[in-house]
Amino acid sequence: MILIITMLVSVTVTDSLATELTKSSHGIKATLKTTPGKNMVDIYLYDSKTLKPVKEARVSAKITLPDRTGVERELMGMAMDGAFSYMNSLDFSQKGRYKFDILVDAGSAPVKFSFVLDEK
């Protein structure tokens, strides 16, 4: 049996600076960081109790773009600048709403996090 929990967060971005959104579910704290100016998406995963990075997970993203087309990305885990994140690139050239459905499989039941970003 697979349990999928969906959490929704919405934020508006008015420039190309990085934006961070955080949610917790089922023992995992997830922080989505988008950097439109660099076309980067990162998700930082932590154990909610210990705040230690989760380094052994499969992470995938289904992203709905402002024109309502969708893209899927596997997010690769990597340590950079002293932090561990799961990352991939994404073209942020469209203005409007981006919806991120992130699926994290860290060994127990997969957990789904949903984030909404309005890029202006």
Beta strands, then each sheet from edge to edge (+ up, - down):
strand 1: 8-13
strand 2: 19-25
strand 3: 28-35
strand 4: 40-47
strand 5: 58-64
strand 6: 70-80
strand 7: 83-89
strand 8: 96-105
strand 9: 111-119
sheet 1: 1+ 9+ 8- 5+ 6- 7+ 4- 3+ 2-
end
